[in-house]
Amino acid sequence: MQSVVAEMGWPEIIGLLIIVVTILGAKQVPGLLNGINHGLREFMKANREVQDDVAAPWGNIDAHKGGKASHLREFIFWFITAIVVVIYALAFVHLWLRS
């Protein structure tokens, strides 16, 4: 049994993007992406605050310093997470359209 993600190729992804643009309209897509971006930033901000709250009692000074390497790792982590979420959402829409 193959996974749904393995069955999706570039033609299906492009087709789903065309359907999304057709349904939402070209003017709505940037607003949708801005909303997703805002939500991810708020989530990362809340996550950072929780990490700081957890690290503070233990005296972890490095957690408060951050640095370019730390921000790059965090960006890469959230970027990959966003890609995975988009792939699963596209797979769900693909299955929904097939049925």
Secondary structure, DSSP 8 states (H G I E B T S, - for coil): ---HHHH--HHHHHHHHHHHHHHH-TTHHHHHHHHHHHHHHHHHHHHHHHHHHHHGGGT-SHHHH--HHHHHHHHHHHHHHHHHHHHHHHHHHHHHHH-
